[in-house]
Amino acid sequence: MICCNMCFVDPGLQGAVKTIGKKGMCPTCGGKNVFLYDTSKNSDLIPYFDDLVDIFTPIDKLPMSFPKGETIMLKDELINGWNIFNPKLNATRVYDILTGICLNKYSNSPEYFDKPVGIKELYDYRYCCGQPLL
């Protein structure tokens, strides 16, 4: 999977892609003379996205009390709520970027990418209110 600095709007991610220093045409967004990131050759973005994905919990691992209406597909949450990706990219492109960058996580735990997820801590009263967890 090849994407570029312009596939992201997050300045930190754009900068990480620029430091790789390879320029060309992006097959994902169509940008010309942009800095390219090849998920089969580069690993600079993996820690960013692995940490981000770890915030979420797949629906099958959420507590029964978690509101099902508060679950969402990861790609949709990152498109609509996190201001990470270029808004011109559709959900399929974002999914491809995510699974390309997080290939190991996707191979081991595809449910993060292929099933709805939620942020468990948002509905854990003890976590939100600072009380110790048992």
Secondary structure, 3 states (H helix, E strand, C coil): CEEEHHHECCHHHHHHHHCCCCEECCCCCCCCCEEEEECCCCCCCHHHHHHHHCCCEEHHHCCCCCCHHHCEEHHHHHHHHCCCECCCCCHHHHHHHHHHHCHHHHHHCCHHHHCEEECHHHHCHHHHCCCCCC
